[in-house]
């Protein structure tokens, strides 16, 4: 699916000319194996850190060296906790790329299991939600997008859930939804509807809410056609 499935081609062109094609960097995937602390990442994630494809091997030390100083200790503890408890590595933090640019990212993680179903690591995506738009570009998004998206109420509800879970703003939440829509070739309105429906079964008061929230976000498209 492309953005054009939800918005007319003319509107897409107008928006892209206004906000810039690179306003939302491509999400990058990663895998992290607990036993040997081994990382694997996609070319998109390497680019997010500022590296050309295949030019560097990801390690925990390398990743931590790119974390914002104020976030580094927290991220290190999250990685250590993931390896110790077998829980997904996820959260929101800032990274600094090779050019010194600060990027704000949301990490959406899920469990990595072997053929026997045993947990061996965590896998997921980095979504760049950095604020790089000027005030005028923000106004264009706020004015144009809401009028053109079908089933606005359900999408707004899904965005609201992401805002609460990840601590992002409305535009950043929409980027995450649009990413899952494009990644899974699922219409945005259908994805949002199924997500909101299933989210009602998850209680925020119980343990493991964030893990189950991430799992739902990454798998909800599988049940859209079946519902």
C-alpha positions as CSV (number, residue, x, y, z in Angstrom):
1,X,0.0,0.0,0.0
2,X,1.1,3.6,-0.6
3,X,-0.1,6.8,0.9
4,X,-2.0,7.4,-2.3
5,X,-4.5,4.6,-1.3
6,X,-5.9,6.9,1.4
7,X,-5.3,10.3,-0.2
8,X,-5.7,11.5,-3.8
9,X,-2.5,11.6,-5.9
10,X,-2.9,15.4,-6.3
11,X,-3.0,15.8,-2.5
12,X,0.0,13.5,-2.1
13,X,2.0,15.6,-4.5
14,X,1.0,18.8,-2.7
15,X,1.9,17.4,0.7
16,X,5.2,16.0,-0.5
17,X,6.2,19.3,-2.0
18,X,5.4,21.1,1.2
19,X,6.8,18.8,3.9
20,X,9.6,17.1,1.8
21,X,9.9,13.5,0.7
22,X,12.2,12.7,3.6
23,X,10.0,14.1,6.3
24,X,9.5,10.6,7.7
25,X,12.6,8.4,7.5
26,X,12.0,4.8,6.5
27,X,11.6,2.5,9.6
28,X,14.5,0.1,10.1
29,X,14.3,-3.4,11.6
30,X,16.6,-5.1,14.0
31,X,17.2,-8.5,15.6
32,X,19.0,-9.1,18.9
33,X,20.0,-12.5,20.1
34,X,20.2,-12.8,23.9
35,X,22.7,-15.6,24.2
36,X,25.7,-14.1,22.4
37,X,24.5,-10.4,22.5
38,X,24.5,-10.4,18.7
39,X,22.7,-7.7,16.7
40,X,21.5,-7.6,13.1
41,X,20.0,-4.5,11.5
42,X,18.6,-3.4,8.2
43,X,20.1,-0.9,5.8
44,X,17.4,1.5,6.8
45,X,18.4,1.3,10.4
46,X,22.1,1.7,9.5
47,X,21.2,4.8,7.6
48,X,19.3,6.1,10.6
49,X,22.6,6.0,12.5
50,X,24.4,7.5,9.5
51,X,26.1,4.5,8.1
52,X,26.2,3.2,4.5
53,X,24.9,-0.4,4.0
54,X,27.4,-3.0,5.0
55,X,30.1,-0.6,6.3
56,X,29.8,-1.4,10.0
57,X,28.8,-4.4,12.2
58,X,26.2,-3.5,14.9
59,X,27.2,-4.2,18.5
60,X,25.7,-3.2,21.8
61,X,28.7,-0.9,22.4
62,X,28.3,0.8,19.0
63,X,24.5,1.3,19.5
64,X,25.1,2.8,23.0
65,X,27.8,5.1,21.6
66,X,25.1,6.7,19.4
67,X,22.5,7.2,22.2
68,X,22.0,10.6,23.5
69,X,24.0,11.1,26.8
70,X,20.8,11.7,28.7
71,X,19.3,8.5,27.4
72,X,22.3,6.2,27.3
73,X,22.1,4.7,30.8
74,X,18.4,4.0,30.4
75,X,18.8,2.3,27.1
76,X,21.7,0.2,28.4
77,X,19.6,-0.9,31.3
78,X,16.7,-1.8,28.9
79,X,19.1,-3.9,26.8
80,X,20.5,-5.7,29.8
81,X,17.0,-6.3,31.2
82,X,15.9,-7.7,27.9
83,X,18.8,-10.2,27.8
84,X,18.2,-11.2,31.5
85,X,14.4,-11.4,31.5
86,X,13.7,-12.5,27.9
87,X,11.4,-9.5,27.3
88,X,11.4,-7.4,24.1
89,X,13.7,-4.4,23.8
90,X,11.4,-1.4,23.2
91,X,11.0,2.2,24.3
92,X,11.5,5.8,23.2
93,X,14.8,7.5,23.2
94,X,17.2,9.8,21.2
95,X,20.1,8.8,19.0
96,X,22.9,10.8,17.5
97,X,23.9,9.9,14.0
98,X,27.4,10.1,12.5
99,X,26.8,13.7,11.5
100,X,25.8,14.8,15.0
101,X,22.1,15.1,14.2
102,X,19.8,14.1,17.1
103,X,16.9,11.9,16.1
104,X,14.1,10.8,18.3
105,X,13.0,7.2,17.8
106,X,10.4,4.8,19.1
107,X,11.5,1.2,19.3
108,X,8.6,-1.3,18.7
109,X,9.8,-4.7,19.8
110,X,8.5,-8.3,19.9
111,X,9.9,-11.7,21.0
112,X,12.2,-13.7,18.7
113,X,11.7,-17.4,19.0
114,X,13.3,-20.5,17.5
115,X,11.6,-23.4,15.7
116,X,10.6,-25.0,19.1
117,X,9.0,-21.8,20.3
118,X,11.8,-21.0,22.8
119,X,12.6,-17.3,23.3
120,X,16.0,-16.5,21.8
121,X,15.9,-12.7,21.5
122,X,14.0,-9.7,20.5
123,X,13.2,-8.2,17.1
124,X,11.4,-5.1,16.0
125,X,11.6,-1.7,14.3
126,X,13.0,1.7,14.9
127,X,10.6,4.4,13.9
128,X,12.1,7.9,13.5
129,X,9.6,10.4,14.9
130,X,12.0,13.4,15.0
131,X,10.5,16.8,14.7
132,X,12.1,18.2,11.5
133,X,9.2,20.2,10.1
134,X,8.9,23.9,10.2
135,X,5.9,25.5,11.7
136,X,4.4,26.2,8.3
137,X,4.8,22.6,7.3
138,X,3.1,21.5,10.5
139,X,0.1,23.7,9.7
140,X,-0.2,22.2,6.2
141,X,-0.3,18.7,7.7
142,X,-2.9,19.7,10.3
143,X,-5.1,21.3,7.7
144,X,-4.9,18.9,4.8
145,X,-4.5,15.4,6.2
146,X,-7.5,15.2,8.6
147,X,-9.9,16.2,5.8
148,X,-8.7,13.5,3.5
149,X,-8.3,10.5,5.7
150,X,-11.4,8.2,5.7
151,X,-12.7,6.8,9.0
152,X,-11.1,9.7,10.8
153,X,-12.7,8.9,14.2
154,X,-11.1,5.4,14.4
155,X,-7.8,6.6,13.2
156,X,-7.9,9.4,15.8
157,X,-8.6,6.7,18.5
158,X,-5.7,4.6,17.4
159,X,-3.5,7.7,17.4
160,X,-4.6,8.5,20.9
161,X,-3.6,5.0,22.1
162,X,-0.2,5.4,20.6
163,X,0.2,8.8,22.2
164,X,-0.5,7.4,25.6
165,X,1.6,4.3,25.2
166,X,4.7,5.9,23.6
167,X,4.5,9.5,24.8
168,X,4.6,10.9,21.3
169,X,2.5,13.7,19.7
170,X,-0.4,13.3,17.3
171,X,1.7,13.7,14.1
172,X,4.3,11.2,15.4
173,X,1.5,8.7,16.2
174,X,0.1,9.0,12.7
175,X,3.6,8.2,11.3
176,X,3.7,5.0,13.3
177,X,0.2,4.0,12.0
178,X,1.1,4.9,8.4
179,X,4.3,2.8,8.7
180,X,2.4,-0.3,9.8
181,X,-0.2,0.3,7.0
182,X,2.5,0.5,4.4
183,X,4.6,-2.3,5.8
184,X,1.7,-4.7,5.9
185,X,-0.2,-3.6,2.8
186,X,-3.3,-3.0,4.9
187,X,-5.6,0.0,4.4
188,X,-5.0,2.5,7.2
189,X,-8.7,2.7,8.2
190,X,-9.0,-1.1,8.4
191,X,-5.8,-1.4,10.5
192,X,-6.9,1.4,12.8
193,X,-10.4,-0.2,13.3
194,X,-9.0,-3.6,14.1
195,X,-6.3,-2.1,16.4
196,X,-8.9,-0.1,18.4
197,X,-11.2,-3.2,18.6
198,X,-8.5,-5.5,20.0
199,X,-6.9,-2.8,22.2
200,X,-10.1,-3.0,24.4
201,X,-9.0,-6.4,25.6
202,X,-5.7,-5.2,27.0
203,X,-5.8,-3.7,30.5
204,X,-3.2,-1.0,31.2
205,X,-3.3,-1.9,34.8
206,X,-1.9,-5.4,34.4
207,X,1.8,-6.4,34.0
208,X,3.4,-6.5,30.6
209,X,1.1,-3.9,29.1
210,X,3.8,-2.4,26.8
211,X,4.9,-5.8,25.6
212,X,1.4,-6.8,24.6
213,X,0.7,-3.4,23.1
214,X,3.8,-3.7,20.9
215,X,2.8,-7.2,19.9
216,X,-0.7,-6.1,19.0
217,X,0.7,-3.2,16.9
218,X,3.0,-5.6,15.0
219,X,0.4,-8.4,14.4
220,X,-3.0,-6.7,14.2
221,X,-2.9,-6.6,10.3
222,X,-3.0,-10.5,10.3
223,X,-6.6,-10.4,11.7
224,X,-8.1,-7.5,9.6
225,X,-9.5,-9.7,6.9
226,X,-10.6,-12.4,9.3
227,X,-12.7,-10.0,11.5
